[in-house]
Amino acid sequence: MNRPAPKIDLHIGDAFILWPKIKDASIDLIILDPPYSGDHHQDINNCQHWFDQAKRCLKNSGTLYIFTTQKIAPYLFILLEKTYNMLFNNWITWHYTQGPGKTKGFSVRHQDILMFTKSNTYNFNIDAIRVPQKSERSTNNPNGANPGDVWQFHKPKNNHKTLLHHHEKPERIIERIILTSSNPGDNILDPFAGSGTTLKVAQALGRNCTGFEIEPKMQDIIATRLSECDLNLEYNNKHMTIRENHQTNPNGELFPIEL
Ligand SMILES: C[S@@+](CC[C@H](N)C(=O)[O-])C[C@H]1O[C@@H](n2cnc3c(N)ncnc32)[C@H](O)[C@@H]1O
């Protein structure tokens, strides 16, 4: 099917400044992988700021995924449900096999991803993400099973010669999120783009995507990554605009997101 090339926009700059410029109710899916300093008070305060923005700019049918740490996940859950009246959908566990070991305690081998929606009317494209059935039963769906809420994916350093970013997320996680919670042509926002995983997968899957990243050195890494899109999926349009001057429309909104 012929679709217009997705709009992929990277803004090198501060999410505190850029995110408020995203138009109200314009985004279908937010993938939030913020930096965590370890100062929980500060991290939770920052997340409140991100949640203000997320709720404002999500469409009513929109979905938010946030990568969290074990210590603050319960606080973020309560904030999203009680303060922001977002609807809880899933607490996803990303299980991986590598990582630093603990000598007095169990080594950490997972990260939590919270999934909340803005309303009861949201995308959930189950048929796009089915996995092979584990056993043969007459009641099984022949098209495959729901993948469940424990996702096993290797950390990217197993797949890349050199890690692009210390916190780089597996493309397969982002692919599953995007396929589940958006449709081709939808608008995705990744306010902490890092090495550009979301931008790359969104491009490959034909979704528009806007990313913010404060580190200028990530710009070239992201641009290279998008130019060698290797997901071998249906859409593979090599197209990205790097916005350096954060041009806004007459309403003061970021120009490229006015889709
Ligand atoms: C956890 S990493 C994101 C990793 C990304 N998901 C990936 O797969 O590569 C968080 C990123 O946010 C960036 N960052 C930190 N503070 C920021 C801010 N105020 N505005 C925009 N980006 C910021 C960091 O430089 C870092 O690259």
The ligand as an SDF file (V2000), in Angstrom:
LIG
                    3D

 27 29  0  0  0  0  0  0  0  0999 V2000
   17.1010    6.8790   29.0560 C   0  0  0  0  0  0  0  0  0  0  0  0
   17.7980    7.7770   27.7630 S   0  0  0  0  0  0  0  0  0  0  0  0
   16.7830    7.4050   26.3690 C   0  0  0  0  0  0  0  0  0  0  0  0
   17.3090    6.2190   25.5770 C   0  0  0  0  0  0  0  0  0  0  0  0
   16.5120    5.9320   24.3420 C   0  0  0  0  0  0  0  0  0  0  0  0
   15.2080    5.3880   24.6710 N   0  0  0  0  0  0  0  0  0  0  0  0
   17.2550    4.9710   23.4280 C   0  0  0  0  0  0  0  0  0  0  0  0
   16.7250    3.8780   23.1000 O   0  0  0  0  0  0  0  0  0  0  0  0
   18.3700    5.2940   23.0270 O   0  0  0  0  0  0  0  0  0  0  0  0
   17.3220    9.4220   28.1780 C   0  0  0  0  0  0  0  0  0  0  0  0
   17.8490   10.4790   27.2310 C   0  0  0  0  0  0  0  0  0  0  0  0
   17.2810   11.7400   27.6090 O   0  0  0  0  0  0  0  0  0  0  0  0
   18.2280   12.7560   27.3480 C   0  0  0  0  0  0  0  0  0  0  0  0
   17.8400   13.9120   28.1660 N   0  0  0  0  0  0  0  0  0  0  0  0
   18.1150   14.1550   29.4730 C   0  0  0  0  0  0  0  0  0  0  0  0
   17.5350   15.2930   29.8880 N   0  0  0  0  0  0  0  0  0  0  0  0
   16.8630   15.7960   28.8130 C   0  0  0  0  0  0  0  0  0  0  0  0
   16.0660   16.9580   28.6070 C   0  0  0  0  0  0  0  0  0  0  0  0
   15.8190   17.8160   29.5870 N   0  0  0  0  0  0  0  0  0  0  0  0
   15.5350   17.1540   27.3800 N   0  0  0  0  0  0  0  0  0  0  0  0
   15.7620   16.2840   26.3650 C   0  0  0  0  0  0  0  0  0  0  0  0
   16.5230   15.1670   26.4930 N   0  0  0  0  0  0  0  0  0  0  0  0
   17.0670   14.9280   27.7030 C   0  0  0  0  0  0  0  0  0  0  0  0
   19.5480   12.1290   27.7200 C   0  0  0  0  0  0  0  0  0  0  0  0
   20.6290   12.8080   27.0690 O   0  0  0  0  0  0  0  0  0  0  0  0
   19.3610   10.6920   27.2610 C   0  0  0  0  0  0  0  0  0  0  0  0
   19.8570   10.5310   25.9450 O   0  0  0  0  0  0  0  0  0  0  0  0
  1  2  1  0
  2  3  1  0
  2 10  1  0
  3  4  1  0
  4  5  1  0
  5  6  1  0
  5  7  1  0
  7  8  2  0
  7  9  1  0
 10 11  1  0
 11 12  1  0
 11 26  1  0
 12 13  1  0
 13 14  1  0
 13 24  1  0
 14 15  1  0
 14 23  1  0
 15 16  2  0
 16 17  1  0
 17 18  1  0
 17 23  2  0
 18 19  1  0
 18 20  2  0
 20 21  1  0
 21 22  2  0
 22 23  1  0
 24 25  1  0
 24 26  1  0
 26 27  1  0
M  CHG  2   2   1   9  -1
M  END
$$$$
